[in-house]
């Protein structure tokens, strides 16, 4: 498991936070007496309204306590109408829905890129429903008497192929019955004749030999029956074929191997032909998720099928007898919907992507939508859809739906938004329904949803909990007192689980006589290594200390699976400055944030999960970037446990993390360097994803 110290930011907030206050202004000291602290409390476990501090209840958690305004009243989700067409069931992807409708009417290809669980396969199925049913075709494979290894192909209207095959079978059955009757009469005649000439035994032997030779050498009527390669009999919609992960034979078609090549035991070549997914999707939709996982040869063949709208079937194994068989070109006029994450764009066959881009659309799937009254109504419908689709769980009452919407807010990672990772959210709905069903409840309530949130935790969340418990037991990180060169950083495992990441720094005389080095351990990956280099530049510039004669050691404690991301930059800088200046760090404080080379604290992802991990680990304060202030939506159970401190510069980080009288000198030095304001640019989801594509995961 890679500890991602900087989970990707999906989307930037629509409006950036107000500029941080002038660093030169006096900041209230956090190390005040207990009496002063008590006077500042407002009855909610918060300190006073300091300009650079935010409590979980004040801003980040306030919306969690508010009632969810759905906009209309309903008893339970059984009163909600679920659209019949899949295209009307898609939530929050209005742009993608419009593209799918246009592509269906004009028969264009589509490539959908986005996070798993945002509705790519649902849109592909919906597209198949929009295609005209009257265009469906059946495909038959006929024997070629001139060249048995080159079967003929015939395309007929849907349903007609079944009639043709049945007619051929009836005709073959009649011919076989007439032939068998004639041969039986002939054999009986021989036996009767042998009886009268007193050679009955030889007559029986002759009759058996004749029957065997007849069956062996006379042509078989079954060999002339065509094979139904693709059938659309009684289909209500155009075919939808999911070819995700299909091997070459399943995708492009294959010819079965025949171990019996002679003696009348062989299977006719046309009867061994098997249609591929591209042929079964004729006049329909072929959906391929994670298309970059297909072999380049298969992608090239797929490109040929897209261009020619037909592709012959041949054996995919050169050692098989099927390799000798190659049919006439088989129709495969399908609409391809390819999907994947951003790495699919980089690893996809360039000619195949060019074909889709030139004759179709490229769509980026959104991860979240605005938390508006209209979208909350859509969330109610989503819950109703999941209940109907499952078919085994009770409907949800209004309170249960409100709890699901609260969870959608939290999983969005942004204030004022709802998540569109609906597959994961649908999993929560089904687990809550299972709990209600096991209890025999008529309706699923909010208590069932809350219980489901405790049960339906991801592997990463369970592993993170175990990780924190072990770290507490072995005291891998400190939760009280102070220590020099030791900081409690925060990271994300998977995408929805926070952990405490202890970082330790030490300064020693340089081994090299020419220049000191920055030495970082903990299996750091590319971005993490670059973050350490950036921090080293910041430290040299800000401390004013000549470290050219020293080696700076930085250790990520217990990161056996590696570390990626740069949101530990603030933690690294704090640990190194503490080690250089010999100023202790408050061990009740945890922190996260990216750091610019000028000392500005930049936004990171996963702040909600990181804060919850800090609270669960027993920390009292957590420092986060001010730009992430609106993204905090922590669980109610954590709000009384943790104090959230948003900061804009490294000077503010030191203000709230260092302890002792010597900290003032270094803070003043940092303030003088970072006094100039720095506007943090907006980060769009597309730009962040694009940066990840080229190896720059913010």
C-alpha positions as CSV (number, residue, x, y, z in Angstrom):
1,X,0.0,0.0,0.0
2,X,1.5,3.3,-1.1
3,X,1.0,6.1,1.4
4,X,-0.2,9.0,-0.8
5,X,0.7,12.0,1.2
6,X,-1.0,14.2,-1.4
7,X,-4.3,12.7,-2.6
8,X,-5.3,14.4,-5.9
9,X,-7.6,17.4,-5.7
10,X,-10.6,16.6,-7.8
11,X,-11.9,20.1,-8.3
12,X,-11.0,23.5,-7.0
13,X,-13.7,25.4,-5.1
14,X,-15.7,27.8,-7.2
15,X,-14.4,30.7,-5.2
16,X,-11.0,30.9,-3.6
17,X,-10.6,31.8,0.0
18,X,-10.0,35.4,1.0
19,X,-6.3,36.3,1.0
20,X,-4.5,35.5,4.3
21,X,-4.0,38.3,6.7
22,X,-0.8,40.2,6.6
23,X,1.9,38.1,8.2
24,X,3.3,41.2,9.8
25,X,0.2,41.6,12.0
26,X,0.5,40.1,15.5
27,X,-0.9,36.6,15.8
28,X,-2.4,35.4,19.1
29,X,-0.1,32.9,20.8
30,X,-1.5,29.4,21.0
31,X,0.6,28.6,24.1
32,X,-1.7,30.7,26.4
33,X,-2.7,29.7,29.9
34,X,-5.5,27.3,30.6
35,X,-7.5,30.2,32.1
36,X,-7.3,32.2,29.0
37,X,-8.2,29.2,27.0
38,X,-11.3,28.6,29.0
39,X,-12.4,32.3,28.7
40,X,-12.2,31.9,24.9
41,X,-14.4,28.8,24.8
42,X,-17.9,29.4,23.4
43,X,-19.6,26.4,25.0
44,X,-18.9,24.2,22.0
45,X,-15.4,23.1,22.8
46,X,-13.9,25.8,20.6
47,X,-11.3,28.5,21.2
48,X,-12.1,32.1,20.4
49,X,-12.4,33.6,17.0
50,X,-8.8,33.8,16.0
51,X,-8.3,34.9,12.5
52,X,-6.2,32.0,11.5
53,X,-8.0,29.2,13.4
54,X,-11.1,27.3,12.6
55,X,-12.9,24.8,14.8
56,X,-14.7,21.8,13.3
57,X,-18.0,23.1,14.5
58,X,-17.6,26.7,13.3
59,X,-17.2,26.3,9.5
60,X,-16.1,22.9,8.4
61,X,-18.7,20.9,10.3
62,X,-21.6,23.3,10.5
63,X,-23.3,22.0,7.4
64,X,-23.2,18.5,8.8
65,X,-25.5,19.5,11.6
66,X,-28.0,21.2,9.4
67,X,-31.1,19.4,8.1
68,X,-30.9,18.3,4.5
69,X,-33.4,20.4,2.6
70,X,-34.6,18.0,-0.1
71,X,-37.2,20.5,-1.3
72,X,-40.2,18.2,-1.1
73,X,-41.9,15.7,1.3
74,X,-42.1,12.0,0.8
75,X,-42.8,9.0,3.0
76,X,-40.3,6.7,1.5
77,X,-38.5,6.0,-1.8
78,X,-41.4,3.8,-3.0
79,X,-43.2,7.1,-3.7
80,X,-40.4,8.2,-6.1
81,X,-40.9,7.5,-9.8
82,X,-37.9,5.8,-11.3
83,X,-37.4,6.6,-15.1
84,X,-37.7,3.6,-17.4
85,X,-34.9,4.7,-19.7
86,X,-31.4,4.4,-18.4
87,X,-30.3,7.7,-19.9
88,X,-32.8,9.4,-17.6
89,X,-31.3,7.7,-14.6
90,X,-27.8,9.2,-15.0
91,X,-27.0,11.8,-12.3
92,X,-24.8,14.8,-12.6
93,X,-23.3,14.1,-16.0
94,X,-25.5,16.4,-18.1
95,X,-22.7,17.1,-20.6
96,X,-22.1,13.4,-21.1
97,X,-25.8,12.7,-21.5
98,X,-26.1,15.2,-24.2
99,X,-23.0,13.8,-26.0
100,X,-24.5,10.2,-25.8
101,X,-27.8,11.4,-27.3
102,X,-26.0,13.1,-30.2
103,X,-23.7,10.2,-30.7
104,X,-26.6,7.7,-30.7
105,X,-28.5,9.6,-33.3
106,X,-25.4,10.1,-35.6
107,X,-23.7,6.7,-34.8
108,X,-20.5,8.3,-33.4
109,X,-17.9,6.6,-31.2
110,X,-17.2,7.9,-27.7
111,X,-14.3,7.8,-25.3
112,X,-15.1,8.4,-21.6
113,X,-12.4,9.3,-19.2
114,X,-12.9,9.6,-15.5
115,X,-12.8,8.1,-12.0
116,X,-14.3,4.6,-11.6
117,X,-17.9,4.5,-10.5
118,X,-19.0,7.8,-12.1
119,X,-21.4,6.1,-14.6
120,X,-19.4,5.2,-17.7
121,X,-20.9,1.8,-18.2
122,X,-24.4,3.0,-17.4
123,X,-24.1,5.6,-20.1
124,X,-23.0,2.9,-22.6
125,X,-26.0,0.8,-21.7
126,X,-28.2,3.8,-22.1
127,X,-26.8,4.5,-25.5
128,X,-27.8,1.0,-26.6
129,X,-31.4,1.8,-25.6
130,X,-31.4,4.9,-27.8
131,X,-30.4,3.0,-31.0
132,X,-33.2,1.9,-33.4
133,X,-34.3,-1.7,-32.9
134,X,-35.5,-2.1,-36.5
135,X,-31.9,-2.0,-37.8
136,X,-30.8,-5.2,-36.0
137,X,-29.5,-8.0,-38.1
138,X,-28.8,-11.7,-37.8
139,X,-25.6,-13.2,-39.2
140,X,-25.4,-16.7,-40.6
141,X,-22.4,-18.8,-41.6
142,X,-22.8,-21.1,-44.6
143,X,-20.6,-23.9,-45.9
144,X,-18.6,-23.1,-49.0
145,X,-18.5,-26.3,-51.2
146,X,-15.8,-24.8,-53.4
147,X,-13.5,-24.0,-50.4
148,X,-14.5,-25.6,-47.2
149,X,-12.0,-23.5,-45.3
150,X,-13.6,-20.2,-46.5
151,X,-17.2,-20.3,-45.1
152,X,-19.7,-17.8,-46.5
153,X,-21.4,-15.1,-44.5
154,X,-25.0,-13.9,-44.9
155,X,-26.7,-11.0,-43.2
156,X,-30.5,-11.1,-42.7
157,X,-33.0,-9.1,-40.7
158,X,-33.3,-9.8,-37.0
159,X,-35.4,-12.9,-36.3
160,X,-35.1,-14.1,-39.9
161,X,-32.0,-16.1,-39.2
162,X,-33.8,-18.3,-36.8
163,X,-36.4,-19.1,-39.3
164,X,-33.8,-20.0,-42.0
165,X,-31.9,-22.3,-39.6
166,X,-35.1,-24.0,-38.6
167,X,-36.1,-24.5,-42.2
168,X,-32.8,-26.0,-43.1
169,X,-33.0,-28.3,-40.1
170,X,-36.5,-29.5,-41.1
171,X,-35.4,-30.1,-44.6
172,X,-32.3,-32.0,-43.5
173,X,-34.4,-34.1,-41.1
174,X,-36.8,-35.1,-43.9
175,X,-33.9,-36.0,-46.2
176,X,-32.2,-38.0,-43.5
177,X,-35.5,-39.9,-42.7
178,X,-36.1,-40.7,-46.4
179,X,-32.5,-41.9,-46.8
180,X,-32.6,-44.0,-43.7
181,X,-36.0,-45.5,-44.7
182,X,-34.6,-46.5,-48.1
183,X,-31.5,-48.0,-46.6
184,X,-33.5,-50.0,-44.0
185,X,-35.7,-51.4,-46.8
186,X,-32.6,-52.4,-48.7
187,X,-30.9,-54.1,-45.7
188,X,-34.1,-55.9,-44.8
189,X,-34.4,-57.1,-48.4
190,X,-30.8,-58.5,-48.3
191,X,-31.6,-60.3,-45.0
192,X,-34.8,-61.8,-46.3
193,X,-33.0,-63.0,-49.5
194,X,-30.2,-64.5,-47.4
195,X,-32.7,-66.4,-45.4
196,X,-34.2,-68.1,-48.4
197,X,-30.8,-69.0,-49.8
198,X,-29.8,-70.4,-46.4
199,X,-27.1,-67.7,-45.8
200,X,-28.8,-65.7,-43.0
201,X,-25.6,-65.0,-41.1
202,X,-23.8,-63.6,-44.1
203,X,-26.9,-61.6,-45.0
204,X,-26.9,-60.0,-41.5
205,X,-23.2,-59.2,-41.8
206,X,-23.7,-57.7,-45.2
207,X,-26.5,-55.5,-44.0
208,X,-24.4,-54.2,-41.1
209,X,-21.5,-53.4,-43.4
210,X,-23.8,-51.5,-45.8
211,X,-25.2,-49.4,-43.0
212,X,-21.7,-48.6,-41.7
213,X,-20.4,-47.7,-45.1
214,X,-23.5,-45.6,-45.9
215,X,-23.1,-43.6,-42.7
216,X,-19.4,-43.1,-43.3
217,X,-19.3,-42.1,-46.9
218,X,-22.7,-40.7,-47.9
219,X,-23.0,-36.9,-47.5
220,X,-24.6,-35.7,-44.3
221,X,-27.5,-33.4,-44.5
222,X,-26.4,-31.7,-41.3
223,X,-23.3,-30.4,-42.9
224,X,-25.4,-28.1,-45.1
225,X,-27.2,-26.5,-42.2
226,X,-26.0,-22.9,-41.7
227,X,-24.8,-21.8,-38.3
228,X,-26.3,-18.8,-36.4
229,X,-23.3,-16.7,-35.6
230,X,-25.1,-13.7,-34.3
231,X,-28.8,-13.8,-33.3
232,X,-30.9,-10.8,-32.4
233,X,-34.2,-12.7,-32.2
234,X,-36.8,-11.1,-29.9
235,X,-34.3,-8.4,-28.7
236,X,-36.0,-5.3,-27.2
237,X,-33.0,-3.1,-27.7
238,X,-29.9,-2.9,-29.8
239,X,-27.2,-5.2,-28.4
240,X,-24.9,-4.0,-25.6
241,X,-21.7,-6.0,-25.4
242,X,-19.2,-5.5,-22.6
243,X,-15.8,-6.6,-24.0
244,X,-13.8,-5.3,-21.0
245,X,-10.7,-7.5,-20.6
246,X,-11.6,-9.8,-23.5
247,X,-8.8,-11.8,-25.1
248,X,-8.3,-11.8,-28.9
249,X,-10.5,-14.8,-29.6
250,X,-13.4,-13.5,-27.6
251,X,-13.1,-10.0,-29.0
252,X,-12.4,-10.7,-32.7
253,X,-13.9,-14.1,-33.1
254,X,-12.3,-17.5,-33.3
255,X,-12.5,-21.0,-35.0
256,X,-12.6,-24.0,-32.7
257,X,-9.9,-26.6,-33.0
258,X,-11.1,-30.0,-34.4
259,X,-9.1,-33.0,-33.2
260,X,-10.7,-35.2,-35.8
261,X,-9.6,-34.2,-39.3
262,X,-10.7,-37.2,-41.4
263,X,-12.7,-40.4,-41.4
264,X,-16.0,-38.7,-41.6
265,X,-15.7,-37.6,-37.9
266,X,-14.6,-34.1,-38.6
267,X,-16.8,-31.1,-37.8
268,X,-17.6,-28.8,-40.8
269,X,-15.5,-25.7,-40.8
270,X,-18.5,-23.3,-40.8
271,X,-19.9,-25.0,-37.8
272,X,-16.7,-24.3,-35.8
273,X,-16.8,-20.6,-36.4
274,X,-17.4,-18.5,-33.3
275,X,-18.4,-14.8,-33.5
276,X,-16.5,-12.3,-31.5
277,X,-17.8,-9.4,-29.4
278,X,-17.3,-7.0,-32.3
279,X,-19.7,-9.1,-34.4
280,X,-22.2,-9.6,-31.6
281,X,-22.3,-5.8,-31.2
282,X,-23.3,-5.3,-34.9
283,X,-25.8,-2.4,-35.0
284,X,-25.3,-1.9,-31.3
285,X,-22.8,-0.8,-28.7
286,X,-19.4,-2.3,-27.9
287,X,-18.2,-1.1,-24.5
288,X,-14.6,-1.6,-23.5
289,X,-13.4,-0.3,-20.1
290,X,-9.7,0.1,-19.3
291,X,-9.1,-0.1,-23.1
292,X,-5.4,0.5,-22.6
293,X,-5.1,-3.0,-21.1
294,X,-5.9,-4.5,-24.5
295,X,-2.8,-5.8,-26.4
296,X,-1.6,-3.5,-29.2
297,X,-2.4,-6.2,-31.7
298,X,-6.0,-6.4,-30.6
299,X,-6.3,-2.6,-30.6
300,X,-4.9,-2.5,-34.2
301,X,-7.5,-5.2,-35.2
302,X,-10.2,-3.2,-33.5
303,X,-9.2,-0.1,-35.5
304,X,-9.5,-2.1,-38.7
305,X,-13.0,-3.3,-37.7
306,X,-14.0,0.3,-36.9
307,X,-12.8,1.5,-40.3
308,X,-14.1,-1.3,-42.5
309,X,-17.2,-2.1,-40.5
310,X,-16.5,-5.8,-41.2
311,X,-13.9,-8.2,-40.0
312,X,-13.3,-11.8,-41.0
313,X,-13.2,-14.6,-38.4
314,X,-10.1,-16.8,-38.3
315,X,-8.4,-19.0,-35.7
316,X,-6.4,-17.1,-33.2
317,X,-4.0,-19.9,-32.5
318,X,-1.5,-20.9,-35.2
319,X,-1.2,-24.4,-33.8
320,X,-5.0,-25.0,-34.1
321,X,-6.7,-26.5,-37.1
322,X,-8.9,-23.3,-36.9
323,X,-6.0,-21.3,-38.2
324,X,-6.7,-22.8,-41.7
325,X,-10.2,-21.4,-41.6
326,X,-11.0,-17.8,-42.6
327,X,-14.5,-16.6,-43.3
328,X,-15.7,-14.0,-45.6
329,X,-15.7,-10.5,-44.0
330,X,-18.3,-10.5,-41.2
331,X,-20.4,-7.3,-40.6
332,X,-19.5,-5.5,-37.4
333,X,-21.0,-2.0,-37.7
334,X,-21.0,-1.1,-34.1
335,X,-20.6,2.1,-32.0
336,X,-17.6,1.8,-29.7
337,X,-17.7,3.3,-26.2
338,X,-14.2,3.1,-24.7
339,X,-13.6,4.1,-21.1
340,X,-10.8,4.3,-18.6
341,X,-8.8,6.5,-16.3
342,X,-6.4,9.2,-17.5
343,X,-3.6,6.6,-18.0
344,X,-5.8,5.1,-20.7
345,X,-5.2,8.2,-22.9
346,X,-1.4,7.8,-22.5
347,X,-1.2,4.0,-23.2
348,X,-3.9,3.7,-25.8
349,X,-3.0,3.0,-29.4
350,X,-2.6,6.4,-31.0
351,X,-4.3,5.5,-34.3
352,X,-7.3,4.0,-32.4
353,X,-7.7,7.2,-30.3
354,X,-7.3,9.3,-33.4
355,X,-10.1,7.4,-35.0
356,X,-12.4,7.9,-32.1
357,X,-11.4,11.6,-31.8
358,X,-11.9,12.2,-35.5
359,X,-15.2,10.4,-35.8
360,X,-16.7,10.8,-32.4
361,X,-16.5,12.5,-29.0
362,X,-14.2,12.5,-26.0
363,X,-15.9,13.1,-22.6
364,X,-14.5,13.8,-19.2
365,X,-16.7,12.4,-16.4
366,X,-17.3,14.7,-13.4
367,X,-16.5,13.5,-9.9
368,X,-18.9,15.8,-8.0
369,X,-21.9,18.1,-8.6
370,X,-23.2,21.2,-6.9
371,X,-25.1,20.7,-3.6
372,X,-28.3,22.4,-4.8
373,X,-31.9,21.6,-4.1
374,X,-32.4,20.2,-7.6
375,X,-29.4,17.9,-7.2
376,X,-30.5,16.7,-3.8
377,X,-33.8,15.7,-5.5
378,X,-31.8,13.7,-7.9
379,X,-30.0,12.0,-5.0
380,X,-33.4,10.9,-3.7
381,X,-34.2,9.4,-7.1
382,X,-30.8,7.7,-7.1
383,X,-31.5,6.0,-3.8
384,X,-34.9,4.8,-5.2
385,X,-33.2,3.6,-8.4
386,X,-30.7,1.5,-6.3
387,X,-33.5,0.0,-4.3
388,X,-35.5,-1.0,-7.4
389,X,-32.4,-2.2,-9.2
390,X,-31.4,-4.4,-6.3
391,X,-34.8,-5.8,-5.7
392,X,-34.1,-7.5,-2.4
393,X,-33.8,-4.5,0.1
394,X,-36.6,-2.4,1.6
395,X,-37.2,1.2,0.5
396,X,-35.6,4.1,2.4
397,X,-37.5,6.5,4.5
398,X,-36.8,10.3,4.4
399,X,-34.3,10.2,7.3
400,X,-32.3,7.4,5.7
401,X,-32.2,9.4,2.4
402,X,-31.0,12.5,4.2
403,X,-28.2,10.5,5.8
404,X,-27.1,9.2,2.4
405,X,-27.0,12.8,1.1
406,X,-24.9,13.8,4.1
407,X,-22.5,11.0,3.2
408,X,-22.5,12.2,-0.4
409,X,-21.5,15.7,0.8
410,X,-18.6,14.2,2.8
411,X,-17.3,12.0,0.1
412,X,-17.3,14.8,-2.4
413,X,-14.3,16.3,-0.5
414,X,-15.5,19.8,-1.3
415,X,-17.9,22.0,0.6
416,X,-21.1,22.7,-1.3
417,X,-20.8,19.6,-3.5
418,X,-22.2,16.1,-3.8
419,X,-20.1,13.1,-4.9
420,X,-20.7,11.5,-8.3
421,X,-18.8,8.3,-7.4
422,X,-22.2,6.7,-7.3
423,X,-21.1,3.1,-7.4
424,X,-19.4,3.4,-4.0
425,X,-22.4,5.3,-2.7
426,X,-24.7,2.7,-4.1
427,X,-22.7,0.1,-2.1
428,X,-23.6,2.0,1.1
429,X,-27.3,2.0,0.1
430,X,-27.2,-1.8,-0.4
431,X,-25.4,-2.5,2.9
432,X,-27.9,-0.3,4.8
433,X,-30.8,-2.2,3.0
434,X,-29.2,-5.5,3.9
435,X,-29.1,-4.5,7.6
436,X,-32.7,-3.5,7.5
437,X,-33.7,-6.7,5.7
438,X,-31.9,-8.8,8.3
439,X,-33.8,-7.1,11.0
440,X,-37.1,-7.6,9.2
441,X,-37.7,-3.9,9.0
442,X,-40.3,-2.6,6.6
443,X,-38.2,0.5,5.7
444,X,-34.6,1.4,5.9
445,X,-34.0,4.1,8.4
446,X,-31.2,6.5,9.2
447,X,-30.0,4.2,12.0
448,X,-29.5,1.5,9.4
449,X,-27.4,3.9,7.2
450,X,-25.2,4.9,10.1
451,X,-24.7,1.2,11.0
452,X,-23.8,0.6,7.3
453,X,-21.2,3.3,7.4
454,X,-19.5,1.5,10.3
455,X,-19.7,-1.9,8.5
456,X,-19.1,-1.0,4.9
457,X,-15.6,0.4,5.4
458,X,-13.0,-0.1,2.7
459,X,-10.0,-2.3,3.1
460,X,-7.9,0.8,3.3
461,X,-10.0,2.2,6.1
462,X,-9.8,-1.0,8.1
463,X,-6.0,-1.2,7.5
464,X,-5.6,2.4,8.5
465,X,-7.4,1.7,11.8
466,X,-5.2,-1.3,12.4
467,X,-2.2,0.9,11.5
468,X,-3.1,3.6,14.0
469,X,-3.7,1.1,16.8
470,X,-0.3,-0.5,16.2
471,X,1.4,2.9,16.1
472,X,-0.2,3.8,19.4
473,X,0.8,0.5,21.0
474,X,4.4,0.7,19.9
475,X,4.5,4.5,20.3
476,X,5.7,5.1,16.7
477,X,4.3,8.6,17.0
478,X,4.0,10.8,20.0
479,X,0.7,12.3,21.2
480,X,1.9,14.5,24.1
481,X,4.9,16.7,25.1
482,X,7.4,18.1,22.6
483,X,10.4,16.8,20.7
484,X,13.1,18.3,18.5
485,X,13.1,17.3,14.8
486,X,10.0,15.1,15.1
487,X,6.6,15.9,13.4
488,X,3.3,14.1,13.0
489,X,2.6,14.3,9.3
490,X,-0.6,13.1,7.7
491,X,-1.2,11.0,4.6
492,X,-3.9,9.1,2.7
493,X,-4.1,5.4,2.0
494,X,-6.2,4.3,-1.0
495,X,-8.4,7.3,-1.4
496,X,-10.7,7.4,1.7
497,X,-8.5,6.6,4.7
498,X,-6.1,8.9,6.6
499,X,-3.1,7.9,8.6
500,X,-0.5,9.6,10.8
501,X,2.9,9.7,9.1
502,X,5.7,10.4,11.6
503,X,8.6,12.3,10.2
504,X,11.9,12.5,12.0
505,X,14.9,14.8,11.0
506,X,18.5,15.0,12.3
507,X,21.4,17.2,11.3
508,X,24.9,15.7,11.3
509,X,28.4,16.8,10.1
510,X,28.7,16.2,6.4
511,X,30.4,13.0,5.3
512,X,31.6,14.7,2.2
513,X,34.2,17.3,2.7
514,X,32.9,19.5,-0.2
515,X,29.2,19.8,0.5
516,X,26.4,18.5,2.7
517,X,23.5,16.4,1.4
518,X,19.8,16.0,2.0
519,X,19.2,12.3,2.7
520,X,15.6,11.0,2.8
521,X,14.6,7.4,3.6
522,X,11.2,5.7,3.6
523,X,11.0,4.3,0.0
524,X,10.0,7.7,-1.4
525,X,8.6,7.7,-5.0
526,X,9.2,10.3,-7.6
527,X,7.0,13.2,-6.5
528,X,7.9,12.7,-2.8
529,X,11.6,12.9,-3.7
530,X,11.1,16.1,-5.6
531,X,9.1,17.5,-2.7
532,X,12.1,16.9,-0.4
533,X,14.4,18.7,-2.9
534,X,12.0,21.7,-3.0
535,X,11.9,21.8,0.8
536,X,15.6,21.8,1.0
537,X,15.7,24.9,-1.1
538,X,13.1,26.5,1.2
539,X,15.1,25.6,4.3
540,X,18.4,27.1,2.9
541,X,16.6,30.3,2.0
542,X,14.6,30.7,5.1
543,X,16.8,29.7,8.0
544,X,19.8,31.6,6.9
545,X,21.9,28.8,8.4
546,X,24.9,27.5,6.4
547,X,24.1,23.8,6.0
548,X,26.6,23.2,3.3
549,X,28.8,21.5,6.0
550,X,26.0,19.3,7.3
551,X,24.0,16.4,6.2
552,X,20.3,16.7,6.8
553,X,18.6,13.3,7.4
554,X,14.9,12.9,6.9
555,X,13.1,9.7,7.8
556,X,9.5,8.7,7.1
557,X,8.9,6.2,10.0
558,X,7.3,2.9,9.1
559,X,6.6,3.6,5.5
560,X,7.5,0.1,4.3
561,X,5.3,0.3,1.2
562,X,6.6,3.7,0.0
563,X,5.4,7.3,0.0
564,X,4.1,9.4,-2.9
565,X,2.9,13.0,-3.1
566,X,4.1,16.3,-1.8
567,X,1.6,17.2,0.9
568,X,4.2,16.2,3.5
569,X,6.3,19.2,2.5
570,X,5.1,21.3,5.4
571,X,5.9,18.5,7.8
572,X,9.3,17.9,6.4
573,X,10.2,21.6,6.6
574,X,9.0,21.8,10.2
575,X,11.0,18.8,11.2
576,X,14.2,20.0,9.5
577,X,14.0,23.6,10.8
578,X,13.3,22.2,14.3
579,X,16.4,19.9,14.0
580,X,18.6,22.8,12.7
581,X,17.5,25.4,15.3
582,X,17.1,22.8,18.1
583,X,13.5,24.1,18.8
584,X,11.0,21.5,20.0
585,X,7.8,20.7,18.1
586,X,4.5,20.3,19.9
587,X,3.6,16.6,19.5
588,X,-0.1,17.2,20.0
589,X,-0.1,18.8,16.6
590,X,-0.4,17.0,13.3
591,X,-0.1,18.8,9.9
592,X,-0.5,18.5,6.2
593,X,0.1,20.8,3.3
594,X,2.2,21.4,0.2
595,X,4.9,24.0,0.3
596,X,6.1,26.3,-2.5
597,X,9.7,27.4,-2.8
598,X,8.7,30.8,-1.4
599,X,7.2,29.3,1.8
600,X,3.5,29.5,0.8
601,X,1.3,26.6,2.0
602,X,-0.6,25.2,-0.9
603,X,-3.8,23.1,-1.0
604,X,-3.8,19.3,-0.9
605,X,-6.4,16.5,-1.2
606,X,-8.0,14.3,1.4
607,X,-8.0,16.8,4.2
608,X,-11.2,15.4,5.7
609,X,-9.8,11.9,6.1
610,X,-6.5,13.2,7.4
611,X,-8.2,15.3,10.1
612,X,-10.2,12.3,11.2
613,X,-7.1,10.2,11.4
614,X,-5.4,12.8,13.5
615,X,-8.4,12.9,15.9
616,X,-8.5,9.1,16.0
617,X,-4.8,9.0,16.9
618,X,-5.3,11.4,19.8
619,X,-4.0,14.6,18.4
620,X,-5.4,17.9,19.8
621,X,-4.7,20.2,16.8
622,X,-4.3,19.8,13.1
623,X,-2.7,22.3,10.7
624,X,-4.2,22.4,7.2
625,X,-3.8,24.8,4.2
626,X,-6.2,27.7,4.4
627,X,-7.3,27.0,0.8
628,X,-8.7,23.6,2.0
629,X,-10.7,25.2,4.8
630,X,-14.0,24.9,3.0
631,X,-13.3,21.2,2.1
632,X,-13.5,19.9,5.7
633,X,-16.6,17.8,6.4
634,X,-15.5,15.6,9.3
635,X,-17.8,13.1,11.1
636,X,-19.7,14.5,14.1
637,X,-17.9,12.1,16.5
638,X,-14.6,13.8,15.7
639,X,-15.6,17.5,16.0
640,X,-15.1,17.8,19.8
641,X,-11.7,16.0,19.6
642,X,-9.7,18.2,17.3
643,X,-8.9,21.8,16.7
644,X,-8.4,22.8,13.0
645,X,-5.9,25.5,12.2
646,X,-5.8,26.8,8.6
647,X,-2.6,28.5,7.6
648,X,-1.2,30.3,4.5
649,X,2.6,30.4,5.1
650,X,5.3,28.4,6.7
651,X,5.6,31.1,9.3
652,X,2.1,30.4,10.6
653,X,2.9,26.7,10.7
654,X,5.9,27.4,13.0
655,X,3.7,29.7,15.0
656,X,1.3,26.9,15.9
657,X,3.8,23.9,16.0
658,X,7.0,25.1,17.7
659,X,7.2,25.6,21.4
660,X,9.5,27.4,23.7
661,X,10.8,31.0,23.8
662,X,13.4,30.4,21.0
663,X,10.6,30.0,18.4
664,X,10.0,33.7,18.1
665,X,13.3,34.5,16.4
666,X,12.8,31.9,13.7
667,X,9.2,33.0,13.2
668,X,10.2,36.6,12.7
669,X,12.8,35.5,10.2
670,X,10.3,33.5,8.3
671,X,7.8,36.3,8.3
672,X,10.3,38.7,6.8
673,X,10.9,36.3,4.0
674,X,7.3,35.4,3.3
675,X,5.8,38.8,3.8
676,X,4.9,39.2,0.1
677,X,1.4,38.0,-0.7
678,X,1.0,35.0,-2.9
679,X,-2.3,34.3,-4.8
680,X,-3.0,30.6,-5.0
681,X,-4.4,29.9,-8.5
682,X,-7.6,27.9,-9.0
683,X,-7.1,24.3,-9.9
684,X,-9.6,22.8,-12.2
685,X,-10.2,19.0,-12.0
686,X,-9.2,18.6,-15.7
687,X,-5.8,20.4,-15.2
688,X,-5.0,18.3,-12.1
689,X,-5.9,15.1,-13.9
690,X,-3.8,16.2,-16.8
691,X,-0.9,16.9,-14.6
692,X,-1.2,13.4,-13.1
693,X,-1.2,12.0,-16.6
694,X,2.3,13.5,-17.2
695,X,3.6,12.4,-13.8
696,X,2.9,15.6,-11.9
697,X,0.4,14.6,-9.2
698,X,0.2,18.0,-7.6
